[in-house]
Amino acid sequence: MTVQQAIKKYKLEPLSVSVAKVKARELNVDEVLYMNVQKNKYAYIVRDSRGIMLYSDERNLYTKLYKGLKITPLES
């Protein structure tokens, strides 16, 4: 999957500089490029030492627990 396909699929939006720095510290990555947080799922495109990655997770409607973080490498 490319970065543009991930942006379209997860409806990601670019971040302001201050929010990106806070989220990067929170996720322990170099840089957060795009983000979308909804009620039951979230997705981030981040840049770290391994390259550009998509972090995504969603919450189960019945148990209210997250299913597990998926880290997908993206092509630029």
N, C-alpha and C positions, 0 to 999 in steps of 0.2 A: 504494500500500500504506500502511496506517496503522501507527502504532507498535504497537498491540495485535496486529495480524496478524503483524508481524515478530517480536514476542516469542514468539508461539505457534509460528510456522514454524521459527525457529532455536533455540527452547528457551532464550531469554536469561534471565539472572538479574540482579537489581540488585547493585551493588557496594558495598563499604564505602567510607567517605570517603577513607581513606588510599590504598587501591588505585586508586580513581577518579582521585585527584590524580596518582599516578605514571603511570598509563596515559594521562591527558590530556597530560602533558608528553611522553611517549614518542610519541604520535600527533600532537602539535602541534595540538591542538584546545582549545576552551574547557572542555568538560566531557564525561566519559564516563558515560552513564546506565545502560546494560546491556551485558553481555558474556557470551560463551560461547566457550570455546576447547576444541576436541576434538583428537584425534590428527591428523586430516587436514584440518580446516577450522576457521576462526574467524569470529566475527561480533561487531561492536560497534555499538551505537547511540550516536551522539555528537551534541553540540550545539556548533555553531561559528557563524561569522559568516553562513554561508549558510542556516542553519536546522538542523533535525534530520535527520541523515543516517544511513544504514545502511552500514557498511563491512563487506564480506564477502570471503572468499577461501578457496580450497581447494587442497590439494596433490594433484598427479597421483600415482596409486599406483605407476606404473612408473618415472618419472624422478625422483620425490621433489622436484620443483620446484613452486612455487606457480603457479597459472594466471594470476593477475593480479587486482589489487584492484578490486572493483566498488563504486562509491559510488552509492547509491540515495537520492534525496530521499524523506522520509516525510511523510505528513500527520498532524497531531496530533489 
